[in-house]
Amino acid sequence: MRGSVSPLAVYNRAMETEQPHVLVVDDDRRLRDLLRRFLADNGFRVTVAGDAREARATVGSFAFDAIILDVMMPGESGLHLASDLRKKSETPILLLTAMGESEDRIAGFEHGADDYLVKPFEPRELVLRLKSLLRRAARPAAVLGDELRLGAFRFRLDRLELFRGEERIKLTETEARLLGALAKKAGAPLSREELAAETGAEGGERAIDVQVTRLRRKLEDDPRGPRYLQTARGKGYLLLPD
């Protein structure tokens, strides 16, 4: 049923009448119970799973609005599970981990995560991040404004939204900011340092490489031989619209 409803309608209905349904995957039973109670008290409907196997079975039975996923679990890791889930779904994924180095955050984004929260964390921050993910997932399609043409795609500079025909291509907030920064200076190379400052990407310059790779998968017919989002050797990246 949900597949026939627009993302915006799903989000509005969730906010007004149906609580957003969140899957929490963590092998720590105490943390699972704490998160279930806290999120329920803050307007979410919560399902929990103790490992990747249980999570897969649960995902096959329910439609979730977001997934909170622990990285370090026995058996299949949260990173591997996130990567597999991302191949099949655009459901927002928020990773939880005790490892907070930039390399760990980059690994999370490389595996398809939309956000990253380091343990221990403030529960209120988790709620705010979840709501931000839901807003992004439900962002309505726009019909007016300046556009940049990229083959079959068009990019709305005022709303930082990418379309193929009438279909809006889902971008993470960092991907949208990155494409927006390149679009504003189309044809001119921007360094990784400049792009990191423009997007606020955690993980610094290498994180930009990760985000560019993800954008190319969405934008290019051949991500290995990009036509539009090109590497400026020794300088950074540039966008070449039609």
C-alpha positions in Angstrom: 0.0 0.0 0.0 2.7 2.5 0.9 4.4 2.0 -2.4 1.5 3.7 -4.2 1.7 6.9 -2.0 4.1 9.8 -2.5 6.9 10.2 0.0 5.5 13.5 1.1 2.1 12.0 1.7 3.7 9.2 3.7 5.6 11.7 5.8 2.6 14.0 6.4 0.4 11.1 7.4 3.2 9.8 9.7 3.5 13.1 11.4 -0.2 13.7 11.8 -1.8 10.3 12.3 0.6 7.4 11.9 3.8 7.4 13.9 6.9 7.1 11.8 8.0 3.4 12.0 11.7 3.0 12.9 13.7 -0.2 13.0 16.4 -0.4 15.7 19.1 -3.0 15.1 21.6 -3.5 18.0 22.9 -6.6 19.8 22.9 -4.7 23.1 19.6 -5.6 24.6 19.7 -2.9 27.2 20.3 -0.2 24.6 17.6 -1.6 22.4 15.1 -1.4 25.2 16.2 2.2 26.1 15.9 3.3 22.5 12.5 1.7 22.1 11.1 3.5 25.1 12.7 6.9 24.4 11.7 6.9 20.7 8.2 5.7 21.6 7.9 8.6 24.1 8.9 11.0 21.2 6.3 10.0 18.7 7.9 7.0 16.9 6.7 3.5 16.4 9.6 1.2 17.1 10.5 -2.4 16.1 13.8 -3.9 17.3 16.2 -6.6 16.1 19.2 -8.1 17.8 21.3 -8.9 14.7 21.5 -8.7 10.9 19.6 -12.0 10.4 16.7 -10.8 12.5 16.8 -7.4 10.8 16.5 -8.9 7.4 13.5 -10.9 8.4 11.9 -7.8 9.9 12.6 -5.7 6.8 10.9 -8.3 4.7 7.7 -8.0 6.8 7.4 -4.3 7.4 7.8 -1.0 5.6 10.1 1.3 7.7 10.5 5.0 7.5 14.1 4.9 8.9 16.6 2.3 10.2 19.0 2.8 13.2 21.8 0.3 12.8 24.7 -0.6 15.1 28.0 -1.1 13.3 29.6 -3.6 15.6 27.5 -6.7 15.9 28.4 -10.4 16.1 28.2 -12.2 12.8 27.3 -9.9 9.9 28.4 -6.3 10.6 26.2 -3.3 10.5 28.3 -1.9 7.6 27.7 -5.0 5.5 24.0 -5.0 6.3 23.7 -1.3 5.4 25.4 -1.8 2.1 23.0 -4.7 1.2 19.9 -2.8 2.3 21.0 0.3 0.3 21.0 -1.9 -2.9 17.3 -2.6 -2.4 15.9 0.4 -0.7 16.3 4.2 -0.2 15.1 4.0 3.4 17.2 6.4 5.5 19.9 4.6 7.5 21.5 6.1 10.7 24.6 4.2 12.0 25.5 3.9 15.6 29.0 3.1 16.6 31.6 3.6 19.3 34.2 4.4 16.7 34.3 8.1 16.0 37.3 8.6 13.8 36.9 10.2 10.4 37.9 7.0 8.7 35.0 5.2 10.4 32.5 7.8 9.4 33.7 7.6 5.8 33.4 3.9 5.8 29.8 4.3 7.0 28.9 6.7 4.1 30.7 4.4 1.7 28.4 1.6 2.7 25.3 3.7 2.1 24.5 5.3 5.4 22.7 8.7 5.5 23.9 9.8 8.9 26.3 8.7 11.7 26.1 9.0 15.5 28.9 8.1 17.8 28.2 6.3 21.1 27.7 7.5 23.8 25.2 10.0 22.4 22.5 12.3 23.7 19.1 10.7 23.0 17.6 14.0 22.0 20.2 14.4 19.3 19.1 11.0 17.9 15.5 12.2 17.7 16.5 15.4 15.9 18.7 13.5 13.4 15.8 11.1 12.8 13.4 13.9 12.1 15.9 15.5 9.8 16.3 12.3 7.8 12.5 12.0 7.5 12.2 15.5 6.3 14.8 15.0 3.6 13.1 11.7 2.5 9.8 13.5 2.2 10.9 16.6 0.4 8.3 17.4 -2.2 9.1 17.7 -5.9 9.5 21.2 -7.2 8.1 22.6 -10.5 9.6 26.1 -10.7 13.1 27.7 -10.5 16.4 27.9 -12.1 17.7 24.6 -13.6 20.9 23.1 -14.8 20.7 20.4 -17.5 22.8 17.3 -17.3 21.7 15.0 -20.1 18.5 13.3 -19.0 18.7 15.1 -15.6 17.9 18.5 -14.4 19.1 20.1 -11.2 17.1 22.7 -9.4 19.6 25.2 -8.0 17.1 26.9 -5.7 15.9 23.7 -4.1 19.0 21.6 -4.5 16.9 18.8 -6.1 17.8 16.5 -8.9 15.2 15.1 -11.4 15.1 12.6 -14.2 12.0 13.5 -16.2 9.4 14.0 -13.5 11.0 11.6 -11.1 13.0 13.2 -8.2 16.3 11.4 -7.6 16.8 11.1 -3.9 19.9 12.8 -2.6 21.3 12.9 0.9 21.8 16.4 2.3 25.6 16.3 1.7 25.1 15.1 -1.9 22.7 17.9 -2.6 25.0 20.5 -1.1 27.9 19.1 -3.1 26.1 19.2 -6.3 24.8 22.6 -5.5 28.3 24.0 -4.9 29.6 22.5 -8.2 26.5 23.8 -10.1 27.0 27.3 -8.9 30.4 27.4 -10.4 29.7 25.0 -13.3 32.7 24.6 -15.6 35.2 25.8 -13.0 37.1 23.3 -10.8 36.7 23.4 -7.1 39.2 21.8 -4.7 38.3 19.1 -2.2 39.0 21.6 0.6 36.6 24.2 -0.9 33.9 21.5 -1.4 34.4 20.2 2.2 33.9 23.8 3.5 30.8 24.3 1.2 29.1 21.1 2.2 30.2 20.7 5.8 31.0 17.1 5.1 32.4 15.3 8.1 35.7 13.5 7.3 37.3 16.3 5.4 38.6 16.1 1.9 38.5 12.3 1.5 34.8 12.4 2.4 34.3 14.5 -0.7 35.7 11.7 -2.8 33.2 9.3 -1.3 30.3 11.7 -1.9 31.4 12.3 -5.5 31.5 8.5 -6.1 27.9 8.2 -4.7 26.7 11.1 -6.8 28.2 9.7 -10.0 26.3 6.4 -9.4 23.1 8.4 -9.5 24.0 10.9 -12.2 26.2 9.2 -14.7 25.5 6.5 -17.3 29.0 5.3 -16.7 30.3 6.3 -13.2 33.8 5.1 -14.2 33.9 7.4 -17.2 31.8 10.4 -16.0 30.5 12.9 -18.5 29.2 15.6 -16.2 30.9 15.3 -12.7 34.5 15.2 -13.8 37.8 15.1 -11.9 40.1 18.1 -12.5 43.5 16.4 -12.1 45.5 18.1 -9.4 42.7 20.5 -8.6 39.5 18.8 -7.5 36.2 18.4 -9.3 34.1 20.3 -11.8 30.6 20.0 -13.2 30.1 20.2 -17.0 26.4 20.8 -17.8 25.0 20.5 -21.3 
